[in-house]
Amino acid sequence: MNPDESLKDYILQHIDPESDYLKTLYRDTHVNLLRPRMASGHLQGRMLKMFVQMIRPQQVLEIGTYSGYSAICMAEGLEENALLHTFEINDEQEDFTRPWLEKSPYADKIKFYIGDALELVPRMNLIFDLAFIDGDKRKYVDYYEMVLNHLNPGGFIIADNTLWDGHVLTTPHPTDYQTIGIKKFNDYVAQDSRVEKVIFPLRDGLTLIRKL
């Protein structure tokens, strides 16, 4: 086993365990979906739950539900009467994801939408305290601006995949729109005086942003 894998195993042995429900969902994600690495997983899931418990949001927005792992983790940390609104643009994902959300112990705290968050969220007349951005990397700047317009002062944005397997250090091919989108987002946030920001080198990079 290489050192990175050994260290990863050590970390997972020394943090809170994931529930049996999440373990089964993660396994089912790997068996039945094409890009299982998109699921948050044990370490990031526990961190998302703890962020929610620290921030204590009443309204949470998630862009990019995928298999529902991260949504369940965040809902797990929500207080009474708080809600998570999670959006998945790929309607082919619904048949897999909806049952996992609706059968979870936190189903009453999760509202699942199929559609483009950029179109749907502005119609909802909601202001959020926390947003988790994990959708189309090409649209990260668009998501970011939309979320800022619907985020309370002092609210937080968590953006996933912001180190993009280290590809942010390279010059992307002109048709590598995902890498181009992530690099554009990172540069955009870095110079934005409306927010405070820090990047965690966790998994594929996690950027924590606070609206001033």
N, C-alpha and C positions, 0 to 999 in steps of 0.2 A: 504494500500500500504506500502511495506517495505521501510526502509530508503534508500536502494540502488536504488530502482526504483524511489523514489521521487527525489533523487539527479540527476539521469539520466534525468528525465523529466525537471528538473530545467536547467541543462546544455543545453539541446536541445532547450529550450525556449530562451536561451541567446546567441546563436551563429547564424551564417547566416543560413537561411532556405535552404533546398534542393529544387530543381526545381520540378515542377509537373511531368516532364518526369522521374526523378529519383524516385519520390514517387511511380509512377505507375510501374516502373521496379521492385522496392523493393517488392511491393505488389504481382506482378506477379511471382516473384521469390519464394515467400512464398507459393503461391497457386500451382505452377506447378513443383517445383524442390524438390528433396528429402532432401537436406541438406541446407535449406535457410540461416542458421546462417553463412554460408561461405561468404555470401555477406557482403561487408564492412559496409554499412549502413550510416546513416546521419552524425554522429560525425566523424567517421574515414574518410568518404568521403570528408568532408570539410577540414580535416587536410591534406589529401593527396593533394587536390587542392592547399592549401596554401604552402605546401612543394615545389610543382612544381613551384609556383610563386616566392618563395624565391630563389630556386636553378637556375631557368631559363635554364633548359636543352634544348638542341637541339634534342637529341636522347634519348628516354626513353624505357626501357625494362620492360615488366611485364611478370612474369612466374606464370601462373594460372589465366586465365580470368574469369572462372566460368560464372556468368550471365552477366558480363560486367559492373557492377556498378562501381567498382574501376577504370576501364579503362576510363569510361566516366568522372569521377571526375578528374582524372589526365589530360585528354585531355582538360578539361575545363580550366585548368590553364596554358596550353602551349601557348607560343608566336607564332607569325606568322612564318610559314615554319618549325616549330618543329614537330616531329613525335613521336607517341607512337607505339611500336611494342609489341603486346600482344599475348602470346602463351597459348593454351589450349590443353592438351594431350588427353582429353576425346572427341573422335569424336562424341559421342552421344549428347554432349552439343551444337554442332554447330547449329542445327535447332532452338534452343531457343535463343542462344546468338547473332548470326550473324545479324538477323533482328534488334535487339535492338541497336547494334552498328551502323549499316548502316543507320538507321533512326534517329539517334541522331543528335543534332545540331553540333557535333564535328566529324562527320564521316570522313571528309577530313583529320583529324589529327590522325586517328587510322588505323593501319594495323593489321589485325587479321589472325593468323596462327593456323592451327590445326596440332599438332605434338609435339614431344619431344624437348623442348628448348635446352636440353643438346646436341642433335644431330644437330639441325637446326641453332642455333645462331653462332657456330664457322664457318659455311659455308658462313655467310652473309657479312663478311668483314666490320663490323660496330663497332664503338667505342661509348659507351654510356656515358651519364653524370649522369644518374639516373636509378636505377633498383629497382623494387618492387618484392620481392620474396614471393609468396603465393601459391606454388605448393605442391607437395608430400613431406610431412614432413620427410620421410625417406631419401630423396635426398637433404636435405637442404645444407649439406656440399659440395656436388657435384655442386649444383647450385652456391653456394658462390664462389667456386674456378673458375668456368667457368666465372662467372660475373666479378670477379676481373681481369681476363685476357682480358676482353673486356670493361674495365671501365677507363675513363680518370683519371689521377691523380687529386685529389680534388673532384672526383665524389662521389656520395652517393648510398648506398644500404639501402633500407627499407625492413626489414624482418617481416612478420606478424606471429601471433600466438606463439610468443616466450615465453609466460608464460603458455600457454596450459592448461587453467582452473586451474592453480595451481599445475598441475601434475608434474611440474619440481621439486617440493619439495619432491616428493615421489620416492621410488624405484620401477620402472615399472616392470610389469610381463615380462618375457623373450620374450613373443610373442607380446608385445605391442610396435610394431616397430615405430609407430608414436611418442609416448612419448620418446622412446629411441633416435629417430632421432633429435627431438627438443633439448633434453638435450646435445646430442653430439655436435650439432651446437652451442649452447650457450657456452659450454666449449671451443670449438674450436676458436670461435671469441674472447672470453675473453682473450685468451693468444696470439692472433695474433698481433704482433707489426707493421704490415703493415697498420693498420687502427686505427682510433679512433671510439669509440662506446658508446652508451647509450641506456638503455632499458626504454621505457615509459610504465607504467602500464595502458595502454589504452585498453579497451575491453579485448582481450585475449593476450595482450602483443605486443609491436611494438618496434623493435630494429632499431635504426638509426646508420648507419655505414658510416664513411668517409674514403676513400682511401687516404693515405698519398703520 
